[in-house]
Amino acid sequence: MQRIYLDRIAAAPLCPEALEAMLPFLRESYANPQSLHRDGQVVLEAVETAREGVARLIGAEASEIVFTASGSEANNLAVKGLALASRVKGTHLVVSAVEHPSVLNAARALEKLGFSTTVVPVDGQGRIDPDAVAKALTPKTILASVMLANSEVGTIEPVAEIAALCRARGVLVHTDAVAAAGSIPVDVAALGVDALSLAGAPFYGPKGAAALWLRKGTRVLPLVDGGVQEGGRRAGTENVAGLAGFGRAAEIARERLDARAARESALRDRLIDGVLGAFDRVVLTGPRAPRLPYHASFCVEFVEGEALLLSLDMKGIAVSSGSACSSKSLKASHVLLAMGLDHALAQGSLVFSLLEGTTAEEIDSVIAAFGPIIDRLRKMSPTYTEFLKEKRS
């Protein structure tokens, strides 16, 4: 069975250029980049080349990039590190209700240290109102964290508007751009934020390589102490091979950004139109636009998302049901609940995230496989049976 992989938000294949950049540091160039001898300096040069490649992707300076091991680590470093560094000014944070768990849980951890958090709601499309963020600010607010794009529903948030309102009040702004960077244009100057998280895996770089961009002069307390790496902001021997692949994937993403987005958005719309046109009581989650180009997500009434996911898997189709960091929790998505979907409908969520190599034929195959699965699962659903009885009466 030839498989169709549409779960890019969880993991994407490594692009050939990134793999090629990594190989020397998995073989002959194994020295520590902190070593002063020639071998170490050759490896250090590769780390700095990677830093420049990542910086160019988001319009930043290389010195502003702090490498981390994941987007979750970058989010934790931003939320905890910025808040702790600014504690003398205040102890209040503002986050949105649809943030990634690594942001929400970082804020909750800070509450145990005396901080407080205001969670700003979203509308039915998962969109955050900039005015709502502004109203949540207090004289004690030191940080607002609002994601640039949501990996569960594809919504692109008005971060530049939010940042302008916050900066006028002297509040630092962090944005989680893990789902966005490398897929849509991201420019830190245009966004006006103080910190931005990104990772290589979503744009065909290696897992285990990510970064936090910090505006020059922004203070952050490290979460990992011990060494001088990353300017003292994140200790630990660098994952040189991973960073080399990350930097190269960032360069490729910048070069192919427009072409990838145009192709992916056309296939995304083909999938959305096909699903909504063919099946009753299936809800698109998130807006048609603006939306991540590679992303389509739905809730299917009367059916649980896990059953849909596993049934599609048996047909050779890999998709997701919610965030990759919470897909095994068997709970309704906090994002969908925040958008106002009832618990039962939120349980029926599916996320399709396309790859660069996804074809129109694969999209059509998915649509064709989807219908019989929905019909079979609904026939086993007591709520669907009850719905049909009420409809007939």
N, C-alpha and C positions, 0 to 999 in steps of 0.2 A: 504493500500500500504506500503510495506516494503521499507524504504528509504535507499539510499546509500550515505554516507557522505564522500566527497573527497575534503574538504576545510580546511585542517589542518592549512594552513598558516594564516587563519583568526582566527580559534579557534579549540582547540582539547579538547577531553573529559578529565576529571580529573581522573588520575589513582587511583585505590583503596587505594594504600599505602599512597598517598599524602592526600587523604580525611581522612584516619584514623589518620594521623599525625596532621591534622588541628582541628579535633573535640574537643579535650580537651580545646582549646583556644577559641572555640565558646560556651563553656559551663562553666565549673567550674574554669578554670585558666584564669581569665579575668583581672588580675592586670596589671598595667603599668610596663613595664620592666625597667623604670628609677626609680621606687620606691625602697627605701632602705630596706623596710621590707621583710620578708621571702617570702611573696606571689609574690612580684615584682621580687625577685631574681630568683625564680623558672621559671618565664616567661622569664627573661633575659637569663637564661641558654638555653632555647629553641631557642631563636634568635641566640645565638652564635653557637649552634649545627647546625642550618640551614646555617649559614655563612660558617662553615667548610665543609658542604656537597656541597655547591655551589662551593667553592674554589677547592675542590678535582676534580670536573668535568672538570676544565680547567687547572689543574696543578698549582694552585696558593696558596698563603698563606691566611688564613682567614682574617688577618688584612688588606689585600688589597681589600677586597670586600666592596663596598658601596651599600646598598640596596636602590632601588627606586621603584616607583609604576608601571613602564612600560618600555619597551625598548625605546620608544620615549623619555621618561624623561632621561634615561641613556645616550642616544645619545646627547640630549641637554646639559646635565651636562658635557659630554666629550668635545663637540665642543666649547660651550660657556665658560665653566669653565676653560679648559686648555688654550684657546686663551686669555682670560682676565687675567689669572694668568701670562702669558708670554708676555704681551703686551709691556713691557719695551724692549724686545729683537726684536720685529717686529710685523707687523700687516698683514701678508700675509698668506692665507690658501690655501691648495690644496685639492680638493675633486674630486671624479669621477662623470661622468655624470649619473650613474645608482644608485646613493645612495638613500636610503630611504628618503622620504620627511622630516623626522625629522632631518636629517643631512643637507640636502640642504636648508631647511628653517631656520635652526639655523645659517648657514653661511650667508644667506641673512640678517638675523637680525643683525649680527655683522657688516655687511657692513654699516648699519645706524650709527654705532658707530665709523666709520673710518677705518674698516678693508677692505681688498680686497681679492677676491677669484679667483683662476684659476680652471676651470672645465676641467678635463682631459677626452677626448673622449674614447670610447671603440670600439672594432671590431664587426663584424657581429654576434659573439657568446656572446656578452656582456662581453668580457674579457678585462681587463685593462692591458696595456703594462707597466711593471715596468720602462722601459726606458723613457716612456712618462711622468710618474710621476717625475722621476729624472730631466728631462728637464724643468719641470714646476717649480722646486724649485728655489728660489732666496735667496739672503742674508737676506731678510726680512721674509722668510717663517718660521713660528713657529710650524705649525701643518699640517699634512696630514691625511685625514680621508677616508679610503677605506674599503668597506664592505668585509667580509669574504665569504659570499655566498648571491646570489640574490634570493629573495623569488618569483619574477615574472618569471624568466627564468631558475632558478636552477644552474646558473653558479657559480663555486667555483673559487675564485680569488687568484692570486699568492701573497698573503699578506706578506709572509715571505721574498720574494725577494724585494718587495717594502719597507718593514720596514728596511731591511739591507741598502738599498740605502739612505733612509732618515736619519737613525741614523748616517751614516757616515758623514752627513752634519749637524748634531746636531738638526734635526727636529723631534719633537714628532710625534708619529703615533697612531692613534685611529682606531680600526676596529669594525664595527657593526657586531656582530656574532649572532644576534637574530635568524636568519633562520638556523644557522649552529650548535650552541652549543646544545649538547644532541643528535645530529643526525649523526655527523661525529666527528672524533677525533679533539679536540681543546686543544692545549697546549700553554700557553702564553709564555713560555720560548722558545719553538721552533719557534713560530711566531715572536718573537722579538719586539712586539709592546709595547706601554706604557700604553694603555688603551683599554678595550674591553667591549662591551655591550652585555648582554644576558638577556633572560626572561624565566620564567618558563612555560608559556602557550604552546609554541611549542613542548615541550617534556612532556606533560601531567601533568604539574603543574597548579596551580590556576592562573587565570587572576589577575592583580593588584599586581604581585610580580615579580620584576626584579632586575638587579644589574649592576653596573659599576665596573669593575676591574681596579684598578689603581696601576701601578708598584710602589713599595715602594719608597718613596722620591719624587714622582711626585706631583707637586703643582696644585691644582684646586680651583677656587673660587666657593663657593656654590651658587646655584640658589635660594634655599629656606633658608632664615635666621630665627633664632628664638630660637634654642635650641642646646643641646650638642650631639644629636643623630648622629650616624654614624661618630663619631670623629669630629663633627662640620662641616661635609661636606654636610649634608642633614638633616635639622631640621624636626621635626614632630613625633608624637607618632607612633611607629612602627605598621604595620599591622601584628601582631604576627601570627595569624592563617594562613594568606597567606604566610608568610615567612617560617613557619613550613612545609607547603605543598611544597613550592618551594625547600627547602633543601632536603626533602625526595624524590621528583621527580628527583632531580639532582643525588641523590645516585642510584636510580633505573635506570636512563638513563645511568650512567657510567657502571653499571653492565651488562646491556642488549645492549649496544651500537652496538657491532659487530653482534649479532644475529638479532637485529632489522634491521640494515642496509642491511644485506644479504637478508633477506626476502623482505624488501621494494624495494630494487633495482631490484630484480627478477620480482616483480609485476609491477614496473614502466616500465621495458623494455617490458613486455607483453603488457602493454597499448600503449606504443609508437609504437611498431611493429604492433599491431593490427590496430591502427588508420592510420598510414602511409601506411600500406599495403592495407587497405580497401577503402580509400577515396582519390580522386584526389584533387589537389590544396589545400592541407592542409600542412602547414609548421611547422616543429618542431622549437620552439624558444629556444635558448641556445644549448649547445653542448650535444652530447650523453655522453661524459665523458671528464673531471671530472664533475660530476653533483650531486646535492643533491639526496640521495637515495630514498626519498619519493616523488619526484617531476617530473611532466611531464607537458609541456605547449605547446600550439599550436596556430597558427593563421589560421583561415579558410577564404579563399578568398570569396568575394562577400557577406559576412554575418557579421552582427554586433555581437560582443561578448555578449552584454546584451540580445539580442534575443536568442542566443544559451543558455545562462545561464538560462533564464526564461523557455525556452522550456524543458531543461533538468530537471529543478526543477519540472515542471508539470509531468514529468515521475518519480519523486521520487529520483532524483540525484542532490546532492548539490555540486557545484563547484564554482570557483571564476573567475573573469575577471580582472586581474591586482592586484595591491597592495590592501590589506584590508583597508588601510588608504586613498585610493583614488578611490575605486571601485564604489562609487556613484557619482563621478564627471562627468561621461559620456564623458570624454576626452580620447583621445588616450594616452596610457601609455608613460611617458617620457623615460622609459627604452627601450621600443621597438623602439621609434623614434631615440634614441641615437644609437641603433644598426643598423640604416640605413633602417628600414622598412618604406615603405611609409604609409601615414596617413590612407588611406583606409584599408590596410591590418592590420595595428596595431589596428584598431577598432574591428577586428574580433578575439580578443585574448581570450583564455580560459586557466585556470590553474587548474590542477588536483593535489591535494596533499593528499597522502595516509595516512591512520591511521595504527597503529600497528595491528589492527584487520581486516583490509581490506582483502578480499579473492579473489582468482582467479576467482571464479564464479561471483563476483561483477564486476570485471574488464571486463569480457566477456559480462556481461549485459550492461555495459556502452557502449562498442563498438557497440553492437547490436542496442542500442537505438540511437546512435549518427547519423548513416547513414540516417534514415528517416527524422530526424530533419534537417540535412544539406540540403537534397533534397527539403523539403518543404519550407525552408526559401530562398533557392536560386531561386526557382520558383517565389518568390515574389520580387526578387531583380532586379531592372532596369539595374544595372551594369552587372549582370550575363546574362540577356537577350541580352544586347549589345555584350557581350563577345561571346555568341553562334552565333550571326549573323556574327561577324567578323571571327569566326572560320570556318563557312560554306562557306564564300565568298573566 
